[in-house]
Amino acid sequence: LIGPRCTMSEAEENPEEATAFVEEGTAASVEYAELPSFPERRKDEEIVGRNLVVSARDDEGALKCLERATLWGGRPQEKGGSTLSMSPARSTEESPTRRPTLPNDVQVSFNSDFNENEKENEARVLLRRPACSHEVMTYETLSEALRDAQPGDEILLQGGVHTQSEPLVLRTEGVTIKPNPDRDSCAMVEIVLTSTDATLLCLAANIRIENLRIVQASQAGAEVVKDPTLPAFPPGCINVLEGSVFVDACFISSASGHGVAMSGDAKATVTNCSISECHGTAVLCKGHATPLFSDNTLAGNLCFAISVTEDCGGEFARNQVSKTHKCSIVCTDRSATLFTDNVVADGHQGAFWIQQRSTCTLRGNTVRDNVKSALQVSNWSNPTVENNHFIGGEGGGIVVHENAKGLFCGNRLTDSLRAGVGVMDKASPMFVANVIHRNGGGGVVMAGSCSPVFVKCVVSENGFVGFGVKENAEPLLQDTVIERNKGYGLQMHAQCTVNLQDCTITDNERSAVCVCESASLVMLRVVIEASSCSVQKSGLILHDKSRSSISESIFRGHRGGNVVLQDSSTASFDKCEMEGGLVGLKLHGHSTTIVRASTLRNNRECNLLLLDEAETYVSRCALTDSGGAGIRCAGASRCGVSYSSIMNNA
């Protein structure tokens, strides 16, 4: 606005020389406009409260005033959405070098009627009493007006800076604090809290705070004598200890504490605000407080963006939370808050952390590109997490541990650099109808005596493994699809036990299921299949001393063998089908198996192959249509067959 052709003093004398044109968007879409730099001025010479006129050209090219703004530290503050770029020009009417006027051009210029003597008047406070329509009182400070306020009064602040070093105590019900609309509807009003003891302390019901900029200094100013009659409160801009408060369209930032803190039975409704760059937690809720936060922006806060603890309820809806230096949202103790339709992104740590018996609900949120896990659930907490989208990030999607539970329904977990889901340490969550897709460290990994349940989930195209299970974990996988993962579909280690029911495992880049190191597998009505172009080598491989009990399952089309047992593994098969592979069932080493009422057919080399010292017993089975032998035994292997048909083999 004050470009290279115009110094600060010249701009004050000749406003036309300070004209700038904006050739993108309209005044209605302005949030703020960046201004070119200007020479530094001493603090007592700082330009504040300068009125600006914002106008646009209509279809006939005439200038039409849309609304007013205020120059504040080199930045005019406006309502709206996008940032506009500005280029200097010499005149509104005459500029031979200016580009052609666009229909939506916006012109911003100094108001030449500005009077240096008005600076003193801009910081005054009016108290208007709606009950007495003609009663208006004038005060020098906001604290004086608050002391005289009666229920329902409006405290109107003139544009400018209002400094405060002591708590602003709001004890009167129904008081409203907002800019004076009669003076200048777009003039910015800033309350500067110059000490850590200064705050807006709300102790009454139905308080309203509107359209203010509330900033707390980074260090304590002059020594403040604390009022012993006031309850204790943390450093911060707004503290709600009793009653209820409504905060709308405010900018809130504390360089020494919280943005908004509430406790006890207080209720705070906060809408359309920006709570940014707080040194402490941006929003802190304790006790039985009821926060109702919607359509706010919380960005760049150094601690948590939101912390709900103890017995808090309430709701956070449609908020934008970004670039938090710690975990963005923390829910602890017995909190039962609802988080719905928020966007939580670009955090330096995780997005959500739910712990210590919290029963919070997450619904319809978008969580993306956080450095650590998108959602961490721990310490006996039991949240409900449904229809959220967890995208990207370096630390994984959902991690559940330390005896936590939780119901996770209808979520999408995609494109994380680590696993989509991690479960460990005696946790027992339930996952229903989730999509876990394209995560670099695997779809789901489990360890440490956990017992999760996965029902109707789709786990696909993940790196390393679809499901990785170890260390005494005991998951149940029911009606779940495991497909096209970069490693095994299911890999089991170290004495874990997996129960598969009604699942489908297809087209993974290594084998469908690999069981080793004394792990135990139970399968019922599972389909394991390799399509004609699949690289899935084997359907089921058992290593070491692993064990498996398999019923009513189908193994089909694997070029490395449909089922392979080796080392000292053991398995039983009841009412199964093994067909269309290189070998139907292949046994190595000291492996043993019992096959009952099953069909082994149409395998290319043989239906049943025994090597080394393997043993099997086949009863009431059909071994037919092989390209080689029905049963082939080699080495010291042993095979017992009863009540079975072995026919039509080549």
N, C-alpha and C positions, 0 to 999 in steps of 0.2 A: 504494500500500500504506500509505503514511503520508499520510493525507488531511488536509483542512482542519480536521477535528475533533480531530486528534491530532498533537502535536509529537513530535520524535524522542525526547526524554526520557520523555514520557508513554507512548510506545509500548514503551519498554524496561520500564517499571514495570507496564503493564497491556496485555499482548499482545492481549486481546480488542478493545481500542479501535482496534487497527491492522488489524483483519480487513478483507479485501476479497473480493468475489465476482466470479467470471468467468462470464458467461452465454453463452459461445460456445465450442464445442469441448470437448475433454477434456484431462486431464493428459497423455495419450499423444501429443497433437498439439502440445504447447507447445514452441516454440523459445526464446522469451524473452517476458517480459511487461513492457511499459513501466510505470513507476511514476510517480505524481505527484511533482512537485518537492518538495524539503524544504530547510530553511535550510542555508546553507553551513556546513561545519565545517572547523576547521583540519586540516591533514594528519595530525597526531598523534591527532586524534579521529575520523578517518574510520572508518566502520563497514564492516568487511570480514569475510567468512567467517560471516555470520549464518545460522544454520540456519533453514530454513522447512519447514513441513509442507504437502504438497500432498495434498488429499483430495477425494473426490467423493461425492455422495449416490447410494446404490443405489436400486433400485426401491421399497423400503419407506421411503425417506427417511432412512435411517441414514447417518452419515458413515463413510467407509471410506478409510483412508490408502493412497495409491497409490505415492508415492515422495517423496524428499526433495529439496530444492533449496538453493541458497546465495544469499543476498542479496549482490550484488557491485556496489558503487558505485551502489546504487539500482536494480539490475536482477537478478532471479533468472534464472539460466541453466539451461535444461532441454534435454533431447534432444527432437527431433521436427521438425514442419514449419511451423506457422502461428503468427502473433502474435495474442495474445488481448488484448482490451480489458478494463479492470478498473474497477469502480465501488465506492467506499467504502460500508461498512455497519457498524453498531455491534456486531453480535453474530452468532454462528453460529446461535443458537437463538431469540433474541427480537429482532425488529425489525419493529414494526407497519407501517413504511413500505416494507419491502422487497417487491419484486415476487414473485409466486408462484415457488416453486422449480421449475426445469426438471429433467428426469431426468439431464441431463449437466452440471448446475452443478458448477463446481470452486471449492473454497474454498482460499485461500492465507492463512496466518497465521504470525506469529512463533512460534518454539518457545520457550515460557516457561522451558524448562530451560537456556537458554543461560547460560553462566558466563563472565564477563569474564576470569577467570583462564585460560580455555582458549585464549586468543588466542596465547599463547606456544607452546603445544604444537602448534598447527595447522601451524606452519611447520617442524616437525621432519621428518627424513628417516630412513626405515627401510631397511636392506638385508637382504633375506631370501634365504637360500641354499637353494633347493629341494633340492639334493643332501644337505643336512643339515636335516631338517625342523624341528628345534628351534632352529636357529641364526638369531637375529635381532639385528642390530646397529643402534644408534641414532647418528645424526649430526646436527650442527647445520646443515650445508650440503650441497647436492647435489654440489659439487665434491669434498668429503671422501669421500662415499660412492663416487664414481666412481674415486677413486684406490685404494680397497680392493677394488673389485669383481673378481670372478672369473667365468669363463665360465658363463653360464646364470643369473647372479644377477638378482634383481628389486629395483629401487630404488623404494620406495613413498613418495610425497610426501603429507604431510598437507595438508588444505585451507588455502589462504591464499596469500600472496605469497612467492616465493623469488627474491631479487634476486641478480644475478651481474654482475660487472664484467670478468671474465676469461673466456677460452674454456673451455667445458665439454668436455673432451676425452674422447671415448668410444673407448678403445683396446682394450677387452675384448670378445671375441666373445660374442654371444648375450645381452647385457645388455638388460633391459627397464626403462623408466622410465614410471611411471604413477601415478595417485592410489592412496592406500591404501584398498582396498575394505573393510577391517575397521573403519575409522573412520567413514566416511560415504560411501556409494556415489555420492551426487550432489554432494558438496562439490567446488567448483571449485578447481583448482590452477593458479596462474599463475606462470610463470617470466618475470621482468622482466630483460631484458638492458640494463644501464645504460650501456654504452659501445658504440662501433662495433666494438671488438675482441672483445666478448662474443658468443659463438655456441655452438650445439651442434655440435661438430666431430666428425664420424663418420669413424673410421679403421679400423673392424673390420667383420666380417661379422655378419649376422643380428641387428642392433640393432633394438629395438622401442621406439617412443615412442607412447604412447596417452593419449587423453582429457586433454590438457593445453592450457592457453592460454599461448602463447609470444609475447611482445611485446618488441620492441627499441625503446629510447628514441630520440628524435629528435636528440639531440646527445651527444657524448662527455661522460662524467662525469669522475671523477678520472683522473689520468694513470695509464696502465696500462703496466707493463714487459712488453714482448712476449717470449715464449719463443722463442729463436732455433732451438730444435729442431723447432718446428712448421712445417709447410708453409704457404705463402702461401694466403690465402683472402679472398674479398670480404666486405664487411660484409653481415650478414644473420642471420636467425634460425637456420637449419639449413644447414650445409655438409657435403656428403657427398663426401669426396675419395678414399676407398678403401672396399672392402668393399660391404656392402649394409645398407639400413635400411628398416624398415617403419613408416610413420607413419599412425595411424588416429584419426579423430574429434578432431582438434586444431584450435584456432583459432590462426592464425599471422599476425602483422602486424609489419612493420618500418618505422619512421619514418625510417630512415637507410640502408637497403639492400634486399637481396633477401629474399624469404620462404624459399624453398628453392633452394639452388644445389648443383650436382653436376658433377663433372669426372672426367677420367681414365677408368678402367674401372668406376667406381662404378655401383651399381644402387640405385634408390630406388623403393619401392612406397608410394604415398600415396593413401589412400582416405578418403572421408567427412569431409574437412577443409574449413575455410574459410580461404582465403589472401587477405586483403583489405587495402586501403589501404597497400600497400607503397610506399616512396619509390622503390625500384629495381624491377627486374623481379621479378614474383611468383615465377616458376619459371624458373631459368636452368640450362641443360644444355649442357655443353661436352665436348670430347674424344670418347671412345668410350662415354660414359655411356649407361645404359639406364634412362630414366624409365618407370614404369608408374603412371599417374595415372588414377584412376577415381572418379566420383561426388563430385567436389569442387566447391566454389563459389569462384570467383576474381572479386572485385568491387572496383571503385573503385581499382585500382592506378595509380600515377602514371606508370610507365614501361610496358613491355610486360607483359602477363599471363603469356605463355609465350614463351621464346626458346630454340630448339634450334639448335646450331651445330656446326661441324666435322664429326665422324663420328658424331653421335648417332643412335641408333635409338629403340626403345621405342614406347610407345603411350599416347595420351590418349583416354579413353573416358568418355562420359556426364558430362562436366563442364559446369558452368554458368559461362560467362565473360561478364561484363557491365561496362559503364561504365568501360572502360579509357581512360586519357587519351591514350596513344599507340596505335599499332597493337596489336590484342589478341594476335595470335600471329605470331611471326616465325621462319622457317626459313631458314637460310643454309648456305653452304659445301656439304659433301657429306652433309648430314643426310638421313636416310631414315626419319623418324618417321611413325607411323600415327596419324591423328586420326579417330575414329569416334564418331558419335552424340553429338557435343557440341552445345551451344547457345551461340552467340557473338552477343551482342546489345548494342545501345545504346552502342557504342564512340564515343569522341570523334574517332577517325580511322577507319582501315580495320579489317577483321576478321582476314584472313590476308594475310601477305606472304611469298611464297616466292621466294628469290633465290639467286644465286651457286652454280649447279649442284646445288642441292638436289633430291632425288628423293622428297620426302615424298608420302604418300597421304592424301587427304581422302575419307572415305566416310560417307555418311549423316548429315552434320552439318546443322544449321539455323542459318543466318546471317541476321540481320535487323536493319534499322534502324540501321546504322552510318553515320557522317557521310561517310566516304570509301568507296572501292570495297570491296565485300565480300571480293574475292580479287584480289590483285595478284601476277603471276608475271613475273619478270624475270631478266636476267643469266644466260642459258644454263641456267636451271633446267628440270627436266623432271618435273613432278609427275604423279601420277594422281589425278584428281578425279572421283568417281563417286557418283551418287545423293544429291547434296546439294540442299538447297533454299535459294536465296539470295532473300531477301524484302526489299523496301523499301530504304531508305537513300537518301542524297543523292548518293553518288559513283559509282553504277553497280554492276553485278554483278561480272563478271570482266574484268580488264584484263591482257593478255599483251603484253609488249614486250621490247626489248633482247635479241634472239636467243633468247628462251625458246621452249621447246616445250611438251609436256604432252599428256596424253590426258584429255579431258573427256567423260564418258559419263553419260547418264541424269540429268542435273541439271535442276532447274527454276529459272529466273531470272525473277522476277516483281516488278512494281510498284516498280521503282527510279525515282527522279526523272530519272536520266540513262540512258545506253544499257545494255542488258542485258549485252552483250559488246563489248569494245574490243580490237582487235589492231593492233599497229604495230611499227615499228623492227625489221624483219627477223625478227620472230617467226614461228614455223611450228607452231602447235598444231593438234591434231585434235579436232573436236567431233562426237560421235556420239550420236544419239537424245536431244538436249537439247530442252527446251521453253523458249522465250524469249518471254515474254508480258507485255503491258501495261506496258512500260517507257517512261517519259516522253521520253527522249532518243533513241529508236530501238531497234530490236532488236539489230542488230550494226553496228558502225562499224569500218572498216579503213583504214589509211593507212601510208605509209612503207616500201615494199619488203617487206611481210610476205607470207607465203604460207600462210594457214590452209586447213584442209579442214573442210567441214561436211557430214556424212552423216546422213540420216534425222532431221533436226531439224525442229521446227515453230516458225516465227517468226510471231507473230500479235498483232494489236491493239496494236502499239507506236505511240507517237507519232512523228511526223516521217517515219520511213522504216522499212521492214523490214530491208534491208541497204543501208548506205551505204559506198561504196568510192571511194578516191581515192589520188593520189600513189604511183603505181607498185606498188600492192598487186596481188597475183595470187592470189586465192582460188579454190578449187574448191568448188562447191556441188553435191552429188549426192543425189538422192532426198529432197529437202528441200521442205517446204511453206511457202509465204510467202503469208499471207492476212489480210485485214481490217486491215491497218495503216493508220494515219491519213494517211500521205503515199504516196510511191511504194513499191511492193514492193521494187524494186531500183533504186538510183540510182548512176550511175557518173560520175566526174570525173577529169580530169588524168592521162591516160596510164596508167590502171590497166587490167588485163586480168582479166576474169572468165570462168570456164568453168562453164557450167550443164549438168548432165546429169540426166535423169530427174526433173526438178523440176516442181512445180505451183505456179502463181502466180495467185491468184484474189481478186477482190472487195476490192482495196485502194482507198482513197479517191481517189487520183490514178491515174496510169497504172501499169500493172504493172511495166514496165521503162523507164527513161530513161537513155540513153547520150549523153554529151556530152564536149567538150574533149579530143578525140583519144583517148578511151578505146576499148578493144577488147573485144568480146563474142563468145564462142563458145557456141553452144547445140546440144544434142543431146537429142532426145526430151523436149522440154519442153512442158507444156500451160499456155497462158496464156488464161484464160477469165473472162468477166464474166457472172454470172448475170442473170436477167431483172430483178431489183431492185437490181443492183449500180450503184455510182457510179464504178466503175473506167472511166475515159474511154477510154483507148487500151491496146492490148496491148503494143506496142513502139514507142518513139520514139527516133530517132537524130538528134542535133544536131551542129553544127559539123563537125569532120573525123573523127567517130567511125567505127568499122569494126565489122562484124559478119559472122560466118559461122554460118549456121543450117541445121540438118539435122533432118529427121524430127520437126518440131515442129508444134503446133496452136495457132492463134490464133482465138478464137471470141467473137462476141457483143459487140463494143465499139462504143459509139455514136459515138465520135470517130475510128473507123478501127482496124482490127486491127493494121496495121503502118504507121507513118508515118516517112518519111525526109525530112530537109530540110537546108538549107545545103549543105555539100560532103560529106555522109556517104556511105558506101558499104556495100553488103551483098550477100551471096549467099544464096540459098534453095534447098535441095535436098530434095525429097520432103516438102514442108510442106503444111499445109492452112490456108486463111484463109477463114473463113466466118461468116455471120450477123451481120456488123457493118455500119456505115454504108458503109465502103469496105474491100475486102480488102487492097489495097496502094496507098499514096498516096505520091507523090514530089514534093518541092518543090525550088526553088533549083537547085543544080548537083549534086544527089544522083544516084548511079548504082547500079544493081543488076542482078544476073543471077538469073533464076528458072528452075530446072530441075525437071522431073518433079513439079510441084506442082499442087495443086488450089485454085482460087479460085472460090467458089460462094456463091450465095444471099446476097450482100451487097446492101443496099438501094439505093444510088445507082449504084455500078458496082463491078466486081471489081478493075480496075486503072486508076488515075488518075494521069496525068503532067501536071505544071504547070511553068511557067517554062522552065528549060533542063535539066530532068531527063532522064536516059537510062536505058533498060532493054533487056534482051534476054531474051526468053521462049522456052524450048525444051521441047518434050514436056510441055506443061502443058494443063490443062483449065480454061477460064474459062466457067462456066455458071450459068444460073438467077439472074442478077442482076435487080434491080428496075429497073436502067438499062442502061448499056452494058456489054459484056464488057470492052472496053478503051476508055478515053477519053483523048485527048491534046490538050493546049492549049498556047498560047504557042510557044516554040521547042523544046519537048520532042521527043525521038526515041524510037521504039520499034521493035525488031526482033523478029519472031515466026517460029518455025519448028516444024514437026511438032507443032502444038498444035491443040486443038479449042475453038472459041468458039461456043457454041450455047445456045439457049433463054434468051437474055437479052431483057428487055422492050424 
